[in-house]
Amino acid sequence: MARTIWIVLGVIASVVIAWFVVDLVFSVLWFIVKLAVVAVVAVAVFFALRAWLGRAGERSSIER
């Protein structure tokens, strides 16, 4: 009887620990995905601004 109680408590503890581990793993993965999306958007915005400001710089140099 005592052995059965320890098995049940072990199973419950295993499920609780697994729940926290899976939650942590998904949080880390979501953070990595967000970083990747931010990096892609930042590169796109950088090149868009560079192209836009590059054209504006060419116009002002022609006017001089």
PDBQT receptor file of N, H, CA, C and O in Angstrom, charges set to zero:
ATOM      1  N   MET A   1       0.822  -1.196   0.000  1.00  0.00    +0.000 N 
ATOM      2  CA  MET A   1       0.000   0.000   0.000  1.00  0.00    +0.000 C 
ATOM      3  C   MET A   1       0.871   1.267   0.000  1.00  0.00    +0.000 C 
ATOM      4  O   MET A   1       0.580   2.214  -0.731  1.00  0.00    +0.000 OA
ATOM      5  N   ALA A   2       1.916   1.289   0.800  1.00  0.00    +0.000 N 
ATOM      6  H   ALA A   2       2.153   0.520   1.393  1.00  0.00    +0.000 HD
ATOM      7  CA  ALA A   2       2.785   2.462   0.868  1.00  0.00    +0.000 C 
ATOM      8  C   ALA A   2       3.509   2.670  -0.454  1.00  0.00    +0.000 C 
ATOM      9  O   ALA A   2       3.761   3.801  -0.870  1.00  0.00    +0.000 OA
ATOM     10  N   ARG A   3       3.840   1.559  -1.108  1.00  0.00    +0.000 N 
ATOM     11  H   ARG A   3       3.636   0.640  -0.771  1.00  0.00    +0.000 HD
ATOM     12  CA  ARG A   3       4.526   1.667  -2.396  1.00  0.00    +0.000 C 
ATOM     13  C   ARG A   3       3.606   2.289  -3.447  1.00  0.00    +0.000 C 
ATOM     14  O   ARG A   3       4.062   3.079  -4.274  1.00  0.00    +0.000 OA
ATOM     15  N   THR A   4       2.342   1.948  -3.426  1.00  0.00    +0.000 N 
ATOM     16  H   THR A   4       1.971   1.307  -2.755  1.00  0.00    +0.000 HD
ATOM     17  CA  THR A   4       1.369   2.500  -4.368  1.00  0.00    +0.000 C 
ATOM     18  C   THR A   4       1.227   4.010  -4.173  1.00  0.00    +0.000 C 
ATOM     19  O   THR A   4       1.124   4.758  -5.145  1.00  0.00    +0.000 OA
ATOM     20  N   ILE A   5       1.221   4.448  -2.929  1.00  0.00    +0.000 N 
ATOM     21  H   ILE A   5       1.305   3.840  -2.140  1.00  0.00    +0.000 HD
ATOM     22  CA  ILE A   5       1.106   5.886  -2.656  1.00  0.00    +0.000 C 
ATOM     23  C   ILE A   5       2.320   6.625  -3.218  1.00  0.00    +0.000 C 
ATOM     24  O   ILE A   5       2.176   7.699  -3.803  1.00  0.00    +0.000 OA
ATOM     25  N   TRP A   6       3.510   6.059  -3.045  1.00  0.00    +0.000 N 
ATOM     26  H   TRP A   6       3.627   5.187  -2.570  1.00  0.00    +0.000 HD
ATOM     27  CA  TRP A   6       4.715   6.693  -3.579  1.00  0.00    +0.000 C 
ATOM     28  C   TRP A   6       4.697   6.731  -5.105  1.00  0.00    +0.000 C 
ATOM     29  O   TRP A   6       5.167   7.695  -5.709  1.00  0.00    +0.000 OA
ATOM     30  N   ILE A   7       4.160   5.693  -5.720  1.00  0.00    +0.000 N 
ATOM     31  H   ILE A   7       3.779   4.910  -5.229  1.00  0.00    +0.000 HD
ATOM     32  CA  ILE A   7       4.065   5.681  -7.190  1.00  0.00    +0.000 C 
ATOM     33  C   ILE A   7       3.118   6.778  -7.662  1.00  0.00    +0.000 C 
ATOM     34  O   ILE A   7       3.428   7.502  -8.608  1.00  0.00    +0.000 OA
ATOM     35  N   VAL A   8       1.969   6.904  -7.010  1.00  0.00    +0.000 N 
ATOM     36  H   VAL A   8       1.717   6.316  -6.242  1.00  0.00    +0.000 HD
ATOM     37  CA  VAL A   8       0.996   7.939  -7.385  1.00  0.00    +0.000 C 
ATOM     38  C   VAL A   8       1.602   9.330  -7.177  1.00  0.00    +0.000 C 
ATOM     39  O   VAL A   8       1.465  10.199  -8.038  1.00  0.00    +0.000 OA
ATOM     40  N   LEU A   9       2.261   9.541  -6.054  1.00  0.00    +0.000 N 
ATOM     41  H   LEU A   9       2.373   8.835  -5.355  1.00  0.00    +0.000 HD
ATOM     42  CA  LEU A   9       2.902  10.839  -5.811  1.00  0.00    +0.000 C 
ATOM     43  C   LEU A   9       4.014  11.113  -6.824  1.00  0.00    +0.000 C 
ATOM     44  O   LEU A   9       4.192  12.252  -7.254  1.00  0.00    +0.000 OA
ATOM     45  N   GLY A  10       4.756  10.083  -7.205  1.00  0.00    +0.000 N 
ATOM     46  H   GLY A  10       4.611   9.157  -6.856  1.00  0.00    +0.000 HD
ATOM     47  CA  GLY A  10       5.799  10.238  -8.221  1.00  0.00    +0.000 C 
ATOM     48  C   GLY A  10       5.231  10.616  -9.574  1.00  0.00    +0.000 C 
ATOM     49  O   GLY A  10       5.792  11.452 -10.282  1.00  0.00    +0.000 OA
ATOM     50  N   VAL A  11       4.107   9.992  -9.933  1.00  0.00    +0.000 N 
ATOM     51  H   VAL A  11       3.652   9.313  -9.358  1.00  0.00    +0.000 HD
ATOM     52  CA  VAL A  11       3.460  10.322 -11.209  1.00  0.00    +0.000 C 
ATOM     53  C   VAL A  11       2.960  11.761 -11.190  1.00  0.00    +0.000 C 
ATOM     54  O   VAL A  11       3.133  12.491 -12.166  1.00  0.00    +0.000 OA
ATOM     55  N   ILE A  12       2.343  12.171 -10.091  1.00  0.00    +0.000 N 
ATOM     56  H   ILE A  12       2.202  11.578  -9.298  1.00  0.00    +0.000 HD
ATOM     57  CA  ILE A  12       1.842  13.548  -9.989  1.00  0.00    +0.000 C 
ATOM     58  C   ILE A  12       3.002  14.542 -10.056  1.00  0.00    +0.000 C 
ATOM     59  O   ILE A  12       2.913  15.555 -10.750  1.00  0.00    +0.000 OA
ATOM     60  N   ALA A  13       4.081  14.258  -9.341  1.00  0.00    +0.000 N 
ATOM     61  H   ALA A  13       4.153  13.435  -8.777  1.00  0.00    +0.000 HD
ATOM     62  CA  ALA A  13       5.245  15.145  -9.381  1.00  0.00    +0.000 C 
ATOM     63  C   ALA A  13       5.845  15.197 -10.785  1.00  0.00    +0.000 C 
ATOM     64  O   ALA A  13       6.264  16.261 -11.242  1.00  0.00    +0.000 OA
ATOM     65  N   SER A  14       5.887  14.056 -11.467  1.00  0.00    +0.000 N 
ATOM     66  H   SER A  14       5.547  13.193 -11.095  1.00  0.00    +0.000 HD
ATOM     67  CA  SER A  14       6.423  14.023 -12.837  1.00  0.00    +0.000 C 
ATOM     68  C   SER A  14       5.591  14.874 -13.781  1.00  0.00    +0.000 C 
ATOM     69  O   SER A  14       6.139  15.589 -14.620  1.00  0.00    +0.000 OA
ATOM     70  N   VAL A  15       4.278  14.803 -13.652  1.00  0.00    +0.000 N 
ATOM     71  H   VAL A  15       3.833  14.222 -12.971  1.00  0.00    +0.000 HD
ATOM     72  CA  VAL A  15       3.398  15.592 -14.522  1.00  0.00    +0.000 C 
ATOM     73  C   VAL A  15       3.579  17.084 -14.242  1.00  0.00    +0.000 C 
ATOM     74  O   VAL A  15       3.633  17.885 -15.176  1.00  0.00    +0.000 OA
ATOM     75  N   VAL A  16       3.673  17.460 -12.973  1.00  0.00    +0.000 N 
ATOM     76  H   VAL A  16       3.629  16.810 -12.215  1.00  0.00    +0.000 HD
ATOM     77  CA  VAL A  16       3.843  18.877 -12.626  1.00  0.00    +0.000 C 
ATOM     78  C   VAL A  16       5.181  19.401 -13.143  1.00  0.00    +0.000 C 
ATOM     79  O   VAL A  16       5.241  20.492 -13.709  1.00  0.00    +0.000 OA
ATOM     80  N   ILE A  17       6.249  18.635 -12.955  1.00  0.00    +0.000 N 
ATOM     81  H   ILE A  17       6.200  17.748 -12.496  1.00  0.00    +0.000 HD
ATOM     82  CA  ILE A  17       7.568  19.052 -13.440  1.00  0.00    +0.000 C 
ATOM     83  C   ILE A  17       7.577  19.144 -14.961  1.00  0.00    +0.000 C 
ATOM     84  O   ILE A  17       8.118  20.097 -15.523  1.00  0.00    +0.000 OA
ATOM     85  N   ALA A  18       6.981  18.157 -15.632  1.00  0.00    +0.000 N 
ATOM     86  H   ALA A  18       6.542  17.383 -15.176  1.00  0.00    +0.000 HD
ATOM     87  CA  ALA A  18       6.920  18.178 -17.096  1.00  0.00    +0.000 C 
ATOM     88  C   ALA A  18       6.132  19.388 -17.589  1.00  0.00    +0.000 C 
ATOM     89  O   ALA A  18       6.490  19.992 -18.600  1.00  0.00    +0.000 OA
ATOM     90  N   TRP A  19       5.069  19.742 -16.884  1.00  0.00    +0.000 N 
ATOM     91  H   TRP A  19       4.778  19.251 -16.062  1.00  0.00    +0.000 HD
ATOM     92  CA  TRP A  19       4.254  20.902 -17.262  1.00  0.00    +0.000 C 
ATOM     93  C   TRP A  19       5.105  22.177 -17.257  1.00  0.00    +0.000 C 
ATOM     94  O   TRP A  19       5.042  22.971 -18.195  1.00  0.00    +0.000 OA
ATOM     95  N   PHE A  20       5.893  22.369 -16.206  1.00  0.00    +0.000 N 
ATOM     96  H   PHE A  20       5.944  21.724 -15.444  1.00  0.00    +0.000 HD
ATOM     97  CA  PHE A  20       6.743  23.560 -16.121  1.00  0.00    +0.000 C 
ATOM     98  C   PHE A  20       7.863  23.537 -17.154  1.00  0.00    +0.000 C 
ATOM     99  O   PHE A  20       8.209  24.576 -17.718  1.00  0.00    +0.000 OA
ATOM    100  N   VAL A  21       8.429  22.364 -17.405  1.00  0.00    +0.000 N 
ATOM    101  H   VAL A  21       8.148  21.520 -16.948  1.00  0.00    +0.000 HD
ATOM    102  CA  VAL A  21       9.509  22.266 -18.395  1.00  0.00    +0.000 C 
ATOM    103  C   VAL A  21       8.986  22.589 -19.789  1.00  0.00    +0.000 C 
ATOM    104  O   VAL A  21       9.624  23.331 -20.536  1.00  0.00    +0.000 OA
ATOM    105  N   VAL A  22       7.830  22.036 -20.140  1.00  0.00    +0.000 N 
ATOM    106  H   VAL A  22       7.313  21.433 -19.533  1.00  0.00    +0.000 HD
ATOM    107  CA  VAL A  22       7.247  22.303 -21.462  1.00  0.00    +0.000 C 
ATOM    108  C   VAL A  22       6.879  23.777 -21.588  1.00  0.00    +0.000 C 
ATOM    109  O   VAL A  22       7.085  24.375 -22.644  1.00  0.00    +0.000 OA
ATOM    110  N   ASP A  23       6.341  24.366 -20.535  1.00  0.00    +0.000 N 
ATOM    111  H   ASP A  23       6.173  23.880 -19.677  1.00  0.00    +0.000 HD
ATOM    112  CA  ASP A  23       6.005  25.789 -20.558  1.00  0.00    +0.000 C 
ATOM    113  C   ASP A  23       7.259  26.635 -20.771  1.00  0.00    +0.000 C 
ATOM    114  O   ASP A  23       7.237  27.595 -21.541  1.00  0.00    +0.000 OA
ATOM    115  N   LEU A  24       8.333  26.287 -20.104  1.00  0.00    +0.000 N 
ATOM    116  H   LEU A  24       8.351  25.507 -19.479  1.00  0.00    +0.000 HD
ATOM    117  CA  LEU A  24       9.595  27.011 -20.266  1.00  0.00    +0.000 C 
ATOM    118  C   LEU A  24      10.144  26.871 -21.683  1.00  0.00    +0.000 C 
ATOM    119  O   LEU A  24      10.605  27.849 -22.272  1.00  0.00    +0.000 OA
ATOM    120  N   VAL A  25      10.096  25.658 -22.228  1.00  0.00    +0.000 N 
ATOM    121  H   VAL A  25       9.721  24.864 -21.749  1.00  0.00    +0.000 HD
ATOM    122  CA  VAL A  25      10.607  25.425 -23.585  1.00  0.00    +0.000 C 
ATOM    123  C   VAL A  25       9.806  26.228 -24.603  1.00  0.00    +0.000 C 
ATOM    124  O   VAL A  25      10.382  26.850 -25.495  1.00  0.00    +0.000 OA
ATOM    125  N   PHE A  26       8.474  26.216 -24.475  1.00  0.00    +0.000 N 
ATOM    126  H   PHE A  26       8.006  25.710 -23.751  1.00  0.00    +0.000 HD
ATOM    127  CA  PHE A  26       7.663  26.977 -25.424  1.00  0.00    +0.000 C 
ATOM    128  C   PHE A  26       7.881  28.479 -25.271  1.00  0.00    +0.000 C 
ATOM    129  O   PHE A  26       7.843  29.208 -26.263  1.00  0.00    +0.000 OA
ATOM    130  N   SER A  27       8.107  28.949 -24.060  1.00  0.00    +0.000 N 
ATOM    131  H   SER A  27       8.138  28.358 -23.255  1.00  0.00    +0.000 HD
ATOM    132  CA  SER A  27       8.387  30.376 -23.862  1.00  0.00    +0.000 C 
ATOM    133  C   SER A  27       9.696  30.768 -24.543  1.00  0.00    +0.000 C 
ATOM    134  O   SER A  27       9.776  31.812 -25.190  1.00  0.00    +0.000 OA
ATOM    135  N   VAL A  28      10.711  29.935 -24.397  1.00  0.00    +0.000 N 
ATOM    136  H   VAL A  28      10.646  29.087 -23.872  1.00  0.00    +0.000 HD
ATOM    137  CA  VAL A  28      12.005  30.220 -25.032  1.00  0.00    +0.000 C 
ATOM    138  C   VAL A  28      11.875  30.177 -26.550  1.00  0.00    +0.000 C 
ATOM    139  O   VAL A  28      12.413  31.038 -27.246  1.00  0.00    +0.000 OA
ATOM    140  N   LEU A  29      11.161  29.171 -27.068  1.00  0.00    +0.000 N 
ATOM    141  H   LEU A  29      10.724  28.471 -26.503  1.00  0.00    +0.000 HD
ATOM    142  CA  LEU A  29      10.982  29.074 -28.520  1.00  0.00    +0.000 C 
ATOM    143  C   LEU A  29      10.207  30.272 -29.060  1.00  0.00    +0.000 C 
ATOM    144  O   LEU A  29      10.560  30.806 -30.112  1.00  0.00    +0.000 OA
ATOM    145  N   TRP A  30       9.157  30.706 -28.361  1.00  0.00    +0.000 N 
ATOM    146  H   TRP A  30       8.870  30.272 -27.507  1.00  0.00    +0.000 HD
ATOM    147  CA  TRP A  30       8.382  31.864 -28.799  1.00  0.00    +0.000 C 
ATOM    148  C   TRP A  30       9.255  33.116 -28.798  1.00  0.00    +0.000 C 
ATOM    149  O   TRP A  30       9.137  33.948 -29.697  1.00  0.00    +0.000 OA
ATOM    150  N   PHE A  31      10.131  33.261 -27.798  1.00  0.00    +0.000 N 
ATOM    151  H   PHE A  31      10.226  32.585 -27.068  1.00  0.00    +0.000 HD
ATOM    152  CA  PHE A  31      11.038  34.402 -27.741  1.00  0.00    +0.000 C 
ATOM    153  C   PHE A  31      11.994  34.390 -28.929  1.00  0.00    +0.000 C 
ATOM    154  O   PHE A  31      12.271  35.439 -29.512  1.00  0.00    +0.000 OA
ATOM    155  N   ILE A  32      12.499  33.212 -29.292  1.00  0.00    +0.000 N 
ATOM    156  H   ILE A  32      12.274  32.361 -28.819  1.00  0.00    +0.000 HD
ATOM    157  CA  ILE A  32      13.412  33.099 -30.440  1.00  0.00    +0.000 C 
ATOM    158  C   ILE A  32      12.689  33.453 -31.735  1.00  0.00    +0.000 C 
ATOM    159  O   ILE A  32      13.250  34.132 -32.594  1.00  0.00    +0.000 OA
ATOM    160  N   VAL A  33      11.445  32.995 -31.877  1.00  0.00    +0.000 N 
ATOM    161  H   VAL A  33      10.989  32.444 -31.179  1.00  0.00    +0.000 HD
ATOM    162  CA  VAL A  33      10.662  33.321 -33.080  1.00  0.00    +0.000 C 
ATOM    163  C   VAL A  33      10.415  34.827 -33.149  1.00  0.00    +0.000 C 
ATOM    164  O   VAL A  33      10.536  35.424 -34.218  1.00  0.00    +0.000 OA
ATOM    165  N   LYS A  34      10.071  35.442 -32.020  1.00  0.00    +0.000 N 
ATOM    166  H   LYS A  34       9.973  34.956 -31.151  1.00  0.00    +0.000 HD
ATOM    167  CA  LYS A  34       9.856  36.887 -32.012  1.00  0.00    +0.000 C 
ATOM    168  C   LYS A  34      11.131  37.634 -32.384  1.00  0.00    +0.000 C 
ATOM    169  O   LYS A  34      11.079  38.611 -33.131  1.00  0.00    +0.000 OA
ATOM    170  N   LEU A  35      12.275  37.186 -31.873  1.00  0.00    +0.000 N 
ATOM    171  H   LEU A  35      12.317  36.392 -31.266  1.00  0.00    +0.000 HD
ATOM    172  CA  LEU A  35      13.541  37.825 -32.235  1.00  0.00    +0.000 C 
ATOM    173  C   LEU A  35      13.809  37.714 -33.731  1.00  0.00    +0.000 C 
ATOM    174  O   LEU A  35      14.278  38.669 -34.350  1.00  0.00    +0.000 OA
ATOM    175  N   ALA A  36      13.516  36.566 -34.310  1.00  0.00    +0.000 N 
ATOM    176  H   ALA A  36      13.135  35.790 -33.807  1.00  0.00    +0.000 HD
ATOM    177  CA  ALA A  36      13.737  36.378 -35.746  1.00  0.00    +0.000 C 
ATOM    178  C   ALA A  36      12.832  37.303 -36.557  1.00  0.00    +0.000 C 
ATOM    179  O   ALA A  36      13.280  37.906 -37.532  1.00  0.00    +0.000 OA
ATOM    180  N   VAL A  37      11.576  37.419 -36.166  1.00  0.00    +0.000 N 
ATOM    181  H   VAL A  37      11.212  36.929 -35.374  1.00  0.00    +0.000 HD
ATOM    182  CA  VAL A  37      10.645  38.298 -36.887  1.00  0.00    +0.000 C 
ATOM    183  C   VAL A  37      11.088  39.752 -36.756  1.00  0.00    +0.000 C 
ATOM    184  O   VAL A  37      11.053  40.500 -37.733  1.00  0.00    +0.000 OA
ATOM    185  N   VAL A  38      11.499  40.153 -35.568  1.00  0.00    +0.000 N 
ATOM    186  H   VAL A  38      11.527  39.545 -34.775  1.00  0.00    +0.000 HD
ATOM    187  CA  VAL A  38      11.977  41.529 -35.367  1.00  0.00    +0.000 C 
ATOM    188  C   VAL A  38      13.215  41.791 -36.217  1.00  0.00    +0.000 C 
ATOM    189  O   VAL A  38      13.349  42.873 -36.790  1.00  0.00    +0.000 OA
ATOM    190  N   ALA A  39      14.114  40.827 -36.307  1.00  0.00    +0.000 N 
ATOM    191  H   ALA A  39      14.005  39.949 -35.842  1.00  0.00    +0.000 HD
ATOM    192  CA  ALA A  39      15.320  41.004 -37.122  1.00  0.00    +0.000 C 
ATOM    193  C   ALA A  39      14.968  41.170 -38.595  1.00  0.00    +0.000 C 
ATOM    194  O   ALA A  39      15.544  42.023 -39.271  1.00  0.00    +0.000 OA
ATOM    195  N   VAL A  40      14.036  40.375 -39.104  1.00  0.00    +0.000 N 
ATOM    196  H   VAL A  40      13.567  39.682 -38.555  1.00  0.00    +0.000 HD
ATOM    197  CA  VAL A  40      13.635  40.475 -40.512  1.00  0.00    +0.000 C 
ATOM    198  C   VAL A  40      12.984  41.827 -40.782  1.00  0.00    +0.000 C 
ATOM    199  O   VAL A  40      13.294  42.475 -41.781  1.00  0.00    +0.000 OA
ATOM    200  N   VAL A  41      12.089  42.254 -39.904  1.00  0.00    +0.000 N 
ATOM    201  H   VAL A  41      11.837  41.728 -39.092  1.00  0.00    +0.000 HD
ATOM    202  CA  VAL A  41      11.422  43.546 -40.094  1.00  0.00    +0.000 C 
ATOM    203  C   VAL A  41      12.436  44.687 -39.989  1.00  0.00    +0.000 C 
ATOM    204  O   VAL A  41      12.354  45.652 -40.749  1.00  0.00    +0.000 OA
ATOM    205  N   ALA A  42      13.376  44.593 -39.071  1.00  0.00    +0.000 N 
ATOM    206  H   ALA A  42      13.443  43.810 -38.453  1.00  0.00    +0.000 HD
ATOM    207  CA  ALA A  42      14.389  45.641 -38.925  1.00  0.00    +0.000 C 
ATOM    208  C   ALA A  42      15.251  45.752 -40.174  1.00  0.00    +0.000 C 
ATOM    209  O   ALA A  42      15.580  46.859 -40.599  1.00  0.00    +0.000 OA
ATOM    210  N   VAL A  43      15.619  44.628 -40.763  1.00  0.00    +0.000 N 
ATOM    211  H   VAL A  43      15.352  43.728 -40.417  1.00  0.00    +0.000 HD
ATOM    212  CA  VAL A  43      16.411  44.661 -42.003  1.00  0.00    +0.000 C 
ATOM    213  C   VAL A  43      15.599  45.282 -43.132  1.00  0.00    +0.000 C 
ATOM    214  O   VAL A  43      16.125  46.084 -43.905  1.00  0.00    +0.000 OA
ATOM    215  N   ALA A  44      14.319  44.919 -43.236  1.00  0.00    +0.000 N 
ATOM    216  H   ALA A  44      13.892  44.268 -42.608  1.00  0.00    +0.000 HD
ATOM    217  CA  ALA A  44      13.467  45.485 -44.284  1.00  0.00    +0.000 C 
ATOM    218  C   ALA A  44      13.316  46.993 -44.107  1.00  0.00    +0.000 C 
ATOM    219  O   ALA A  44      13.404  47.741 -45.080  1.00  0.00    +0.000 OA
ATOM    220  N   VAL A  45      13.092  47.440 -42.888  1.00  0.00    +0.000 N 
ATOM    221  H   VAL A  45      13.020  46.833 -42.097  1.00  0.00    +0.000 HD
ATOM    222  CA  VAL A  45      12.952  48.877 -42.626  1.00  0.00    +0.000 C 
ATOM    223  C   VAL A  45      14.270  49.599 -42.891  1.00  0.00    +0.000 C 
ATOM    224  O   VAL A  45      14.272  50.707 -43.427  1.00  0.00    +0.000 OA
ATOM    225  N   PHE A  46      15.387  48.983 -42.521  1.00  0.00    +0.000 N 
ATOM    226  H   PHE A  46      15.385  48.082 -42.086  1.00  0.00    +0.000 HD
ATOM    227  CA  PHE A  46      16.693  49.592 -42.762  1.00  0.00    +0.000 C 
ATOM    228  C   PHE A  46      16.912  49.837 -44.249  1.00  0.00    +0.000 C 
ATOM    229  O   PHE A  46      17.313  50.931 -44.647  1.00  0.00    +0.000 OA
ATOM    230  N   PHE A  47      16.648  48.817 -45.076  1.00  0.00    +0.000 N 
ATOM    231  H   PHE A  47      16.322  47.929 -44.752  1.00  0.00    +0.000 HD
ATOM    232  CA  PHE A  47      16.865  48.986 -46.512  1.00  0.00    +0.000 C 
ATOM    233  C   PHE A  47      15.850  49.939 -47.131  1.00  0.00    +0.000 C 
ATOM    234  O   PHE A  47      16.179  50.659 -48.074  1.00  0.00    +0.000 OA
ATOM    235  N   ALA A  48      14.621  49.955 -46.618  1.00  0.00    +0.000 N 
ATOM    236  H   ALA A  48      14.354  49.370 -45.852  1.00  0.00    +0.000 HD
ATOM    237  CA  ALA A  48      13.626  50.903 -47.120  1.00  0.00    +0.000 C 
ATOM    238  C   ALA A  48      14.048  52.337 -46.803  1.00  0.00    +0.000 C 
ATOM    239  O   ALA A  48      13.971  53.211 -47.667  1.00  0.00    +0.000 OA
ATOM    240  N   LEU A  49      14.492  52.582 -45.578  1.00  0.00    +0.000 N 
ATOM    241  H   LEU A  49      14.554  51.872 -44.876  1.00  0.00    +0.000 HD
ATOM    242  CA  LEU A  49      14.956  53.926 -45.215  1.00  0.00    +0.000 C 
ATOM    243  C   LEU A  49      16.207  54.312 -45.988  1.00  0.00    +0.000 C 
ATOM    244  O   LEU A  49      16.360  55.461 -46.402  1.00  0.00    +0.000 OA
ATOM    245  N   ARG A  50      17.086  53.364 -46.177  1.00  0.00    +0.000 N 
ATOM    246  H   ARG A  50      16.962  52.430 -45.841  1.00  0.00    +0.000 HD
ATOM    247  CA  ARG A  50      18.319  53.639 -46.922  1.00  0.00    +0.000 C 
ATOM    248  C   ARG A  50      18.005  54.018 -48.371  1.00  0.00    +0.000 C 
ATOM    249  O   ARG A  50      18.602  54.942 -48.924  1.00  0.00    +0.000 OA
ATOM    250  N   ALA A  51      17.062  53.294 -48.975  1.00  0.00    +0.000 N 
ATOM    251  H   ALA A  51      16.577  52.544 -48.525  1.00  0.00    +0.000 HD
ATOM    252  CA  ALA A  51      16.683  53.612 -50.352  1.00  0.00    +0.000 C 
ATOM    253  C   ALA A  51      15.978  54.970 -50.414  1.00  0.00    +0.000 C 
ATOM    254  O   ALA A  51      16.237  55.768 -51.315  1.00  0.00    +0.000 OA
ATOM    255  N   TRP A  52      15.099  55.222 -49.465  1.00  0.00    +0.000 N 
ATOM    256  H   TRP A  52      14.888  54.573 -48.734  1.00  0.00    +0.000 HD
ATOM    257  CA  TRP A  52      14.347  56.473 -49.463  1.00  0.00    +0.000 C 
ATOM    258  C   TRP A  52      15.268  57.660 -49.201  1.00  0.00    +0.000 C 
ATOM    259  O   TRP A  52      15.181  58.676 -49.892  1.00  0.00    +0.000 OA
ATOM    260  N   LEU A  53      16.143  57.542 -48.219  1.00  0.00    +0.000 N 
ATOM    261  H   LEU A  53      16.214  56.717 -47.658  1.00  0.00    +0.000 HD
ATOM    262  CA  LEU A  53      17.056  58.640 -47.912  1.00  0.00    +0.000 C 
ATOM    263  C   LEU A  53      18.136  58.774 -48.979  1.00  0.00    +0.000 C 
ATOM    264  O   LEU A  53      18.651  59.870 -49.199  1.00  0.00    +0.000 OA
ATOM    265  N   GLY A  54      18.480  57.695 -49.633  1.00  0.00    +0.000 N 
ATOM    266  H   GLY A  54      18.062  56.805 -49.455  1.00  0.00    +0.000 HD
ATOM    267  CA  GLY A  54      19.458  57.756 -50.714  1.00  0.00    +0.000 C 
ATOM    268  C   GLY A  54      18.932  58.567 -51.880  1.00  0.00    +0.000 C 
ATOM    269  O   GLY A  54      19.661  59.363 -52.473  1.00  0.00    +0.000 OA
ATOM    270  N   ARG A  55      17.658  58.364 -52.208  1.00  0.00    +0.000 N 
ATOM    271  H   ARG A  55      17.067  57.718 -51.726  1.00  0.00    +0.000 HD
ATOM    272  CA  ARG A  55      17.051  59.154 -53.290  1.00  0.00    +0.000 C 
ATOM    273  C   ARG A  55      16.922  60.616 -52.889  1.00  0.00    +0.000 C 
ATOM    274  O   ARG A  55      17.142  61.507 -53.710  1.00  0.00    +0.000 OA
ATOM    275  N   ALA A  56      16.570  60.866 -51.641  1.00  0.00    +0.000 N 
ATOM    276  H   ALA A  56      16.392  60.143 -50.975  1.00  0.00    +0.000 HD
ATOM    277  CA  ALA A  56      16.444  62.249 -51.163  1.00  0.00    +0.000 C 
ATOM    278  C   ALA A  56      17.812  62.929 -51.184  1.00  0.00    +0.000 C 
ATOM    279  O   ALA A  56      17.905  64.116 -51.497  1.00  0.00    +0.000 OA
ATOM    280  N   GLY A  57      18.852  62.206 -50.861  1.00  0.00    +0.000 N 
ATOM    281  H   GLY A  57      18.777  61.242 -50.607  1.00  0.00    +0.000 HD
ATOM    282  CA  GLY A  57      20.204  62.759 -50.894  1.00  0.00    +0.000 C 
ATOM    283  C   GLY A  57      20.649  63.072 -52.303  1.00  0.00    +0.000 C 
ATOM    284  O   GLY A  57      21.353  64.059 -52.517  1.00  0.00    +0.000 OA
ATOM    285  N   GLU A  58      20.257  62.255 -53.277  1.00  0.00    +0.000 N 
ATOM    286  H   GLU A  58      19.685  61.454 -53.103  1.00  0.00    +0.000 HD
ATOM    287  CA  GLU A  58      20.611  62.512 -54.675  1.00  0.00    +0.000 C 
ATOM    288  C   GLU A  58      19.921  63.765 -55.187  1.00  0.00    +0.000 C 
ATOM    289  O   GLU A  58      20.522  64.541 -55.931  1.00  0.00    +0.000 OA
ATOM    290  N   ARG A  59      18.678  63.974 -54.805  1.00  0.00    +0.000 N 
ATOM    291  H   ARG A  59      18.190  63.344 -54.201  1.00  0.00    +0.000 HD
ATOM    292  CA  ARG A  59      17.948  65.155 -55.242  1.00  0.00    +0.000 C 
ATOM    293  C   ARG A  59      18.591  66.426 -54.695  1.00  0.00    +0.000 C 
ATOM    294  O   ARG A  59      18.750  67.406 -55.423  1.00  0.00    +0.000 OA
ATOM    295  N   SER A  60      18.957  66.410 -53.430  1.00  0.00    +0.000 N 
ATOM    296  H   SER A  60      18.828  65.614 -52.839  1.00  0.00    +0.000 HD
ATOM    297  CA  SER A  60      19.527  67.623 -52.842  1.00  0.00    +0.000 C 
ATOM    298  C   SER A  60      20.910  67.914 -53.421  1.00  0.00    +0.000 C 
ATOM    299  O   SER A  60      21.298  69.080 -53.507  1.00  0.00    +0.000 OA
ATOM    300  N   SER A  61      21.658  66.895 -53.817  1.00  0.00    +0.000 N 
ATOM    301  H   SER A  61      21.343  65.948 -53.746  1.00  0.00    +0.000 HD
ATOM    302  CA  SER A  61      22.970  67.153 -54.400  1.00  0.00    +0.000 C 
ATOM    303  C   SER A  61      22.836  67.690 -55.826  1.00  0.00    +0.000 C 
ATOM    304  O   SER A  61      23.701  68.439 -56.282  1.00  0.00    +0.000 OA
ATOM    305  N   ILE A  62      21.772  67.323 -56.535  1.00  0.00    +0.000 N 
ATOM    306  H   ILE A  62      21.069  66.715 -56.166  1.00  0.00    +0.000 HD
ATOM    307  CA  ILE A  62      21.548  67.839 -57.885  1.00  0.00    +0.000 C 
ATOM    308  C   ILE A  62      21.142  69.316 -57.811  1.00  0.00    +0.000 C 
ATOM    309  O   ILE A  62      21.544  70.110 -58.662  1.00  0.00    +0.000 OA
ATOM    310  N   GLU A  63      20.360  69.681 -56.815  1.00  0.00    +0.000 N 
ATOM    311  H   GLU A  63      20.033  69.036 -56.124  1.00  0.00    +0.000 HD
ATOM    312  CA  GLU A  63      19.882  71.049 -56.692  1.00  0.00    +0.000 C 
ATOM    313  C   GLU A  63      21.015  72.018 -56.381  1.00  0.00    +0.000 C 
ATOM    314  O   GLU A  63      20.892  73.206 -56.678  1.00  0.00    +0.000 OA
ATOM    315  N   ARG A  64      22.073  71.568 -55.815  1.00  0.00    +0.000 N 
ATOM    316  H   ARG A  64      22.173  70.602 -55.575  1.00  0.00    +0.000 HD
ATOM    317  CA  ARG A  64      23.180  72.461 -55.471  1.00  0.00    +0.000 C 
ATOM    318  C   ARG A  64      23.847  72.840 -56.725  1.00  0.00    +0.000 C 
ATOM    319  O   ARG A  64      24.820  73.594 -56.704  1.00  0.00    +0.000 OA
TER     320      ARG A  64
